[in-house]
Amino acid sequence: MFSRLCAPAARAAALAACLAIPLAAGPARSAQVAAPAAPDDLAVAVMTFGPGDHPFFRFGHDAIWIRDRAAGTDRVYNFGTFTFDSPRLILDFLHGRMTYWLSVSSLVATQEIYERENRSIVVQVLALPPEVKRALRAKLDENARPDKRAYKYDYFRDNCATRVRDAIDAAVGGRLHASALGPGRLTLRGQALRMTAGYLPLYVALDLILGPDVDLPIDRWAETFIPEELSHALAEVTVPGPDGSAPLVAQTAEVFHPRRAPPLADPPGWGGRFFAWGLGVGLCFCALGWWSARPGLWRVVARAAFGLLVAAFGLGAGFVGSFLVYVWVGTDHVVAHRNQNILICAPFALALLVLGFGVALGRPGATRKAFAVASAAAAAAVLACLVKIGLLRHQENGALIAFFLPVWMGMTAGLGRLRSRAGALRAS
């Protein structure tokens, strides 16, 4: 792939030297982007890269591209650099203490990486005065020094898009910020869920771990943590020109079009689907508990399956609840604090891991205790519903409640039936 890029890159550089209109190097299938004619030697553009397959790449990416016609260089300033092979990567990720840094690479190398990952590349050429371009490049070069390039990454408030946003906003005297003070189209949760709807495990994980802080109303400025939203915001900015106000974005072109569907414009409304899944699992628990209490040979098989499913679900829900408590009290993930999903994934449900095996083995004591734990978990899920009437800060977790509440109800009903049958047998 890299060898195929070299010749087109050389041809683009030769054309730029002859015509003095730079901007796009890449394979023949990529659109050629031309910067507006200018009396200076610098051209500045914002590059917006679409989502990728890896969970870390689902939100897209931003970078600043500066071409120096006099020097014949293309430098891409990338605030989203981190190392995958760090021995502390998992710990830093869990604690919300990821270190990212500003790196500088060539245009050809950057384009090759994102095309290989089948991610869209959109270029927005900025109409900036020569002195502003020089000041922006100097600031970026200073920021890229080894002693100044690192920063503590925050997925919503300090990331590759917000760093690009802030650099451009400073260059245009705060006009980007001023133009983005209107109400946001979605909340932080809404933006996160629409970007991850194509990958259900990540979608559910985010919905579970994000607390009420991401459901507060935000402005357009806050929404620009998503590179796509920053691209839209840049297109709305105007700056002073020789003939009055002019658009900040002088030209836009899609340099590479991926073979993938674009992200959804809005988060999916999956509440009904989650309820159907939860109802199905709850009815399964209820049916197995009822069948386990019936006389006959198959009750042993049904009871074993019932107990193992109780253990498995208790392990999953209890682990999630315990993890949410840990994230709240022990990490810097502020957006996950005060998470009301602790009520639907009660940490004490971990007890069902042991008690479920007792249920499978037909232990009456384990069945009574499992019933008590499941009943408490169901009561906590009901409390999660009551919280939504305004006792605490609102959290958008209706779809998750719609799944977990019928599951806990079905498990409680099944264990209650089995407990009653065991009590009747002892009485006889």
C-alpha positions as CSV (number, residue, x, y, z in Angstrom):
1,M,0.0,0.0,0.0
2,F,2.8,2.5,0.9
3,S,4.6,1.9,-2.4
4,R,1.4,2.7,-4.3
5,L,1.1,6.0,-2.4
6,C,4.6,7.3,-3.2
7,A,4.1,8.0,-6.9
8,P,0.8,9.9,-6.5
9,A,2.3,11.8,-3.6
10,A,5.3,12.9,-5.8
11,R,2.9,13.9,-8.6
12,A,0.8,16.0,-6.2
13,A,3.9,17.7,-4.9
14,A,5.1,18.5,-8.5
15,L,1.7,19.9,-9.4
16,A,1.7,22.0,-6.2
17,A,5.1,23.5,-7.1
18,C,3.9,24.4,-10.5
19,L,0.4,25.6,-9.7
20,A,0.9,26.8,-6.1
21,I,-2.4,25.2,-5.1
22,P,-1.6,22.3,-2.7
23,L,-3.5,19.9,-0.8
24,A,-4.1,16.4,-1.6
25,A,-1.8,13.5,-2.0
26,G,-3.0,10.0,-2.2
27,P,-4.1,7.1,-4.5
28,A,-5.8,7.9,-7.8
29,R,-9.2,7.1,-6.3
30,S,-8.8,9.9,-3.8
31,A,-10.2,13.3,-4.6
32,Q,-7.5,16.0,-5.1
33,V,-8.1,19.0,-2.8
34,A,-6.9,22.5,-3.7
35,A,-6.2,25.1,-1.2
36,P,-7.3,28.7,-1.9
37,A,-4.7,30.9,-3.6
38,A,-2.8,32.9,-1.0
39,P,0.2,35.2,-0.9
40,D,1.9,33.2,1.8
41,D,3.5,29.8,1.7
42,L,1.3,28.0,4.3
43,A,-2.0,26.2,3.8
44,V,-3.9,25.0,6.9
45,A,-6.6,22.3,6.9
46,V,-8.5,20.3,9.5
47,M,-8.6,16.6,8.7
48,T,-11.6,14.6,10.0
49,F,-11.3,10.8,10.0
50,G,-14.4,8.7,10.3
51,P,-15.0,5.8,12.7
52,G,-12.9,2.6,12.6
53,D,-13.5,-1.0,13.6
54,H,-11.5,-1.0,16.9
55,P,-13.5,0.2,20.0
56,F,-11.0,3.0,20.5
57,F,-11.7,4.3,17.0
58,R,-15.5,4.3,17.0
59,F,-15.8,8.0,17.6
60,G,-13.5,9.2,14.7
61,H,-10.5,11.3,14.8
62,D,-9.2,14.8,14.0
63,A,-5.8,16.3,13.1
64,I,-4.4,19.6,11.7
65,W,-2.6,19.5,8.4
66,I,-0.2,22.3,7.5
67,R,1.5,22.5,4.1
68,D,4.6,24.7,3.6
69,R,4.9,25.3,-0.1
70,A,8.3,27.0,0.2
71,A,9.8,24.1,2.1
72,G,7.8,21.4,0.3
73,T,6.6,19.8,3.5
74,D,3.3,18.4,4.7
75,R,3.0,18.0,8.5
76,V,0.0,16.4,10.2
77,Y,-0.4,17.4,13.9
78,N,-2.1,14.5,15.7
79,F,-3.3,14.9,19.3
80,G,-4.6,11.3,19.5
81,T,-1.3,9.4,19.9
82,F,-0.8,6.8,22.6
83,T,0.9,3.5,22.8
84,F,-0.9,0.1,22.7
85,D,2.0,-1.8,24.2
86,S,2.4,0.1,27.4
87,P,2.5,-2.2,30.4
88,R,0.2,0.2,32.2
89,L,-2.3,0.6,29.4
90,I,-5.1,-1.4,31.0
91,L,-4.6,0.1,34.5
92,D,-4.4,3.6,33.2
93,F,-7.5,3.0,31.1
94,L,-9.5,1.6,34.0
95,H,-8.5,4.5,36.3
96,G,-9.2,7.2,33.7
97,R,-5.5,8.3,33.6
98,M,-4.6,7.7,30.0
99,T,-1.7,9.8,28.7
100,Y,-1.9,10.9,25.1
101,W,0.4,13.3,23.2
102,L,0.8,15.4,20.2
103,S,2.8,13.8,17.4
104,V,3.8,15.0,14.0
105,S,3.8,12.8,10.9
106,S,3.8,13.2,7.1
107,L,0.6,13.5,5.0
108,V,1.4,10.3,3.0
109,A,1.9,8.2,6.1
110,T,-1.2,9.5,7.8
111,Q,-3.4,9.0,4.7
112,E,-2.1,5.5,4.3
113,I,-3.0,4.5,7.8
114,Y,-6.6,5.7,7.7
115,E,-7.2,4.3,4.2
116,R,-5.9,1.0,5.3
117,E,-8.3,1.1,8.2
118,N,-11.1,1.9,5.7
119,R,-12.0,5.2,7.5
120,S,-13.3,8.3,5.7
121,I,-11.0,11.3,5.3
122,V,-12.6,14.8,5.0
123,V,-10.4,17.9,4.6
124,Q,-11.5,21.4,5.4
125,V,-9.2,24.1,4.1
126,L,-9.2,27.1,6.4
127,A,-9.1,30.7,5.2
128,L,-6.7,32.2,7.7
129,P,-4.4,35.3,7.3
130,P,-0.7,34.5,6.7
131,E,0.4,35.7,10.1
132,V,-2.3,33.6,11.8
133,K,-1.1,30.5,10.0
134,R,2.5,31.1,11.0
135,A,1.5,31.7,14.6
136,L,-0.6,28.5,14.6
137,R,2.2,26.5,13.2
138,A,4.7,27.9,15.8
139,K,2.3,27.1,18.6
140,L,1.8,23.5,17.4
141,D,5.5,23.0,17.0
142,E,6.1,24.3,20.5
143,N,3.3,22.0,21.8
144,A,4.9,19.0,20.0
145,R,8.1,19.3,22.0
146,P,8.8,16.2,24.1
147,D,8.5,18.1,27.3
148,K,5.2,19.7,26.4
149,R,3.4,17.2,24.1
150,A,1.7,14.9,26.7
151,Y,-1.7,15.5,28.3
152,K,-4.2,13.6,30.4
153,Y,-6.8,12.3,28.0
154,D,-10.6,12.7,28.7
155,Y,-13.0,11.1,26.3
156,F,-15.5,13.9,26.5
157,R,-13.7,17.0,27.5
158,D,-10.0,16.8,26.4
159,N,-9.4,14.6,23.4
160,C,-8.1,14.7,19.9
161,A,-11.0,16.7,18.6
162,T,-11.2,19.2,21.5
163,R,-7.5,19.9,21.2
164,V,-7.9,20.7,17.5
165,R,-11.0,22.7,18.3
166,D,-9.2,24.8,20.9
167,A,-6.2,25.4,18.7
168,I,-8.3,26.7,15.8
169,D,-10.5,28.7,18.2
170,A,-7.5,30.5,19.6
171,A,-6.3,31.1,16.0
172,V,-9.6,32.8,15.1
173,G,-9.9,34.8,18.2
174,G,-12.7,32.8,19.9
175,R,-15.1,32.9,16.9
176,L,-15.5,29.1,16.9
177,H,-16.6,29.1,20.5
178,A,-18.9,32.1,20.0
179,S,-20.6,30.4,17.1
180,A,-21.1,27.1,19.1
181,L,-22.9,28.5,22.2
182,G,-26.4,27.4,21.1
183,P,-28.0,24.3,22.6
184,G,-26.6,20.9,21.6
185,R,-28.5,18.6,19.4
186,L,-27.9,15.6,21.8
187,T,-26.5,14.9,25.2
188,L,-23.0,13.4,25.7
189,R,-24.7,10.0,26.1
190,G,-26.7,10.5,23.0
191,Q,-23.6,11.3,20.9
192,A,-21.7,8.3,22.4
193,L,-24.5,5.9,21.8
194,R,-25.2,6.9,18.2
195,M,-21.5,6.5,17.4
196,T,-21.4,3.0,18.9
197,A,-24.8,1.6,17.8
198,G,-23.1,-0.5,15.2
199,Y,-21.2,-2.5,17.8
200,L,-23.6,-3.8,20.5
201,P,-21.1,-4.9,23.2
202,L,-19.5,-1.4,23.2
203,Y,-22.9,0.2,23.1
204,V,-24.2,-1.7,26.1
205,A,-21.0,-1.2,28.0
206,L,-21.1,2.5,27.5
207,D,-24.7,2.8,28.4
208,L,-24.1,0.8,31.6
209,I,-21.0,2.7,32.7
210,L,-22.0,6.3,32.0
211,G,-23.7,8.1,34.9
212,P,-26.1,11.0,35.1
213,D,-23.5,13.7,34.3
214,V,-23.6,12.8,30.6
215,D,-27.4,13.4,30.5
216,L,-27.2,17.0,31.4
217,P,-28.1,19.5,28.6
218,I,-25.0,20.7,26.7
219,D,-24.2,23.3,24.1
220,R,-22.8,22.8,20.6
221,W,-19.3,23.5,21.9
222,A,-19.4,20.5,24.2
223,E,-20.7,18.3,21.4
224,T,-17.6,18.9,19.4
225,F,-15.8,16.2,21.3
226,I,-17.0,14.2,18.4
227,P,-14.8,14.9,15.3
228,E,-17.9,14.8,13.0
229,E,-19.6,17.5,15.1
230,L,-16.5,19.6,15.1
231,S,-16.5,19.5,11.3
232,H,-20.0,20.8,11.2
233,A,-19.2,23.5,13.7
234,L,-16.2,24.7,11.7
235,A,-18.4,25.0,8.6
236,E,-20.7,27.5,10.6
237,V,-17.9,29.9,11.6
238,T,-17.3,33.2,9.8
239,V,-14.2,35.4,10.0
240,P,-13.4,38.9,8.8
241,G,-12.4,39.1,5.1
242,P,-11.4,41.8,2.7
243,D,-15.0,42.1,1.5
244,G,-16.7,41.6,4.9
245,S,-17.4,38.3,6.8
246,A,-16.4,35.1,5.0
247,P,-16.6,31.4,5.9
248,L,-13.7,30.1,7.9
249,V,-13.8,26.9,5.8
250,A,-12.8,27.9,2.3
251,Q,-13.1,24.5,0.8
252,T,-14.2,21.0,1.8
253,A,-13.5,17.7,0.1
254,E,-13.7,14.0,1.0
255,V,-10.3,12.6,0.2
256,F,-11.2,9.0,0.9
257,H,-14.7,7.4,1.0
258,P,-14.8,4.2,3.1
259,R,-16.7,1.0,2.3
260,R,-18.8,1.2,5.5
261,A,-22.1,2.7,6.5
262,P,-21.8,6.1,8.2
263,P,-22.7,6.4,11.9
264,L,-26.3,7.0,12.9
265,A,-27.5,10.6,13.1
266,D,-29.3,9.8,16.4
267,P,-29.0,7.1,19.1
268,P,-31.3,4.2,18.4
269,G,-34.5,3.8,20.3
270,W,-34.0,0.3,21.6
271,G,-36.1,0.4,24.7
272,G,-38.7,-1.9,23.3
273,R,-36.1,-4.4,22.0
274,F,-34.3,-4.4,25.4
275,F,-37.7,-5.0,27.1
276,A,-38.5,-8.0,24.8
277,W,-35.1,-9.5,25.5
278,G,-35.5,-9.0,29.3
279,L,-39.0,-10.4,29.2
280,G,-37.8,-13.5,27.3
281,V,-35.0,-14.1,29.9
282,G,-37.3,-13.5,32.8
283,L,-39.9,-15.9,31.4
284,C,-37.2,-18.5,30.9
285,F,-36.2,-18.2,34.6
286,C,-39.8,-18.4,35.6
287,A,-40.5,-21.5,33.5
288,L,-37.4,-23.3,34.7
289,G,-38.3,-22.6,38.3
290,W,-41.9,-23.8,37.7
291,W,-40.6,-27.0,35.9
292,S,-38.0,-27.6,38.7
293,A,-40.9,-27.7,41.2
294,R,-42.9,-30.3,39.3
295,P,-42.6,-34.0,40.1
296,G,-41.0,-36.2,37.6
297,L,-37.6,-37.1,36.2
298,W,-37.1,-33.9,34.2
299,R,-37.3,-31.7,37.2
300,V,-33.7,-32.7,38.1
301,V,-32.5,-31.5,34.7
302,A,-34.6,-28.3,34.9
303,R,-33.4,-27.6,38.4
304,A,-29.7,-28.0,37.4
305,A,-30.2,-25.7,34.4
306,F,-32.1,-23.2,36.5
307,G,-29.4,-23.1,39.2
308,L,-26.6,-22.7,36.7
309,L,-28.4,-19.8,34.9
310,V,-29.0,-18.1,38.2
311,A,-25.3,-18.4,39.0
312,A,-24.3,-17.1,35.6
313,F,-26.6,-14.1,35.7
314,G,-25.8,-13.3,39.3
315,L,-22.1,-13.4,38.4
316,G,-22.6,-11.0,35.4
317,A,-24.9,-8.5,37.1
318,G,-23.0,-8.6,40.4
319,F,-19.6,-8.0,38.6
320,V,-21.0,-5.1,36.6
321,G,-22.5,-3.5,39.8
322,S,-19.2,-4.0,41.7
323,F,-17.3,-2.5,38.9
324,L,-19.5,0.5,38.8
325,V,-18.9,1.1,42.5
326,Y,-15.2,0.7,41.9
327,V,-15.3,3.2,39.1
328,W,-17.2,5.7,41.2
329,V,-15.0,5.6,44.3
330,G,-11.6,4.7,42.9
331,T,-11.1,6.2,39.4
332,D,-11.0,9.6,37.7
333,H,-13.9,8.6,35.3
334,V,-16.1,11.5,36.6
335,V,-18.8,10.7,33.9
336,A,-19.3,7.3,35.6
337,H,-19.8,8.6,39.1
338,R,-23.1,8.4,40.9
339,N,-24.3,5.7,38.5
340,Q,-27.8,4.7,39.1
341,N,-27.3,1.4,37.2
342,I,-25.9,0.1,40.5
343,L,-29.5,-0.4,41.4
344,I,-30.3,-2.7,38.4
345,C,-26.9,-4.5,38.6
346,A,-26.8,-4.9,42.4
347,P,-23.3,-5.8,43.6
348,F,-24.7,-8.2,46.2
349,A,-26.0,-10.3,43.3
350,L,-22.5,-11.9,43.3
351,A,-23.8,-14.1,46.1
352,L,-25.9,-15.9,43.5
353,L,-22.8,-17.3,42.0
354,V,-22.5,-19.7,45.0
355,L,-26.2,-20.0,45.8
356,G,-27.0,-20.9,42.2
357,F,-24.9,-24.0,42.5
358,G,-26.8,-24.9,45.6
359,V,-30.0,-24.5,43.8
360,A,-28.8,-26.8,41.0
361,L,-27.9,-29.4,43.6
362,G,-31.3,-29.2,45.3
363,R,-30.2,-27.5,48.5
364,P,-33.3,-26.0,50.2
365,G,-31.2,-23.5,52.3
366,A,-29.4,-22.3,49.1
367,T,-32.8,-21.9,47.4
368,R,-34.2,-19.8,50.2
369,K,-31.1,-17.6,50.3
370,A,-31.1,-17.2,46.5
371,F,-34.8,-16.2,46.6
372,A,-33.9,-13.5,49.2
373,V,-31.1,-12.1,47.1
374,A,-33.1,-12.2,43.9
375,S,-36.0,-10.5,45.7
376,A,-33.7,-7.7,46.9
377,A,-32.3,-7.3,43.4
378,A,-35.8,-7.0,42.0
379,A,-36.7,-4.4,44.7
380,A,-33.6,-2.4,43.8
381,A,-34.6,-2.5,40.1
382,V,-38.1,-1.1,41.2
383,L,-36.3,1.6,43.1
384,A,-34.4,2.5,39.9
385,C,-37.7,3.1,38.3
386,L,-38.9,5.3,41.3
387,V,-35.7,7.3,41.1
388,K,-36.8,8.5,37.7
389,I,-39.7,10.5,39.2
390,G,-37.2,13.1,40.3
391,L,-35.6,12.0,43.6
392,L,-32.1,12.1,42.1
393,R,-30.5,13.6,39.1
394,H,-32.1,12.1,36.0
395,Q,-30.2,9.3,34.2
396,E,-31.2,8.0,30.8
397,N,-31.2,4.3,31.7
398,G,-34.8,3.4,30.8
399,A,-33.8,0.8,28.2
400,L,-31.5,-0.9,30.7
401,I,-34.2,-1.0,33.4
402,A,-36.6,-2.4,30.7
403,F,-34.2,-5.3,30.4
404,F,-33.2,-6.0,34.0
405,L,-36.5,-5.5,35.8
406,P,-38.3,-8.4,34.1
407,V,-35.3,-10.6,34.5
408,W,-35.1,-10.1,38.2
409,M,-38.8,-10.5,38.5
410,G,-38.8,-13.8,36.6
411,M,-35.8,-15.1,38.6
412,T,-37.6,-14.2,41.8
413,A,-40.8,-15.9,40.7
414,G,-38.9,-19.0,39.7
415,L,-37.0,-19.3,42.9
416,G,-40.2,-18.5,44.9
417,R,-41.9,-21.4,43.2
418,L,-39.0,-23.8,43.9
419,R,-38.7,-22.6,47.5
420,S,-42.5,-23.3,48.1
421,R,-42.1,-26.7,46.6
422,A,-39.2,-27.5,48.9
423,G,-41.1,-26.3,51.9
424,A,-44.1,-28.4,51.0
425,L,-41.9,-31.5,50.7
426,R,-40.4,-30.9,54.1
427,A,-43.8,-30.4,55.7
428,S,-45.0,-33.7,54.2
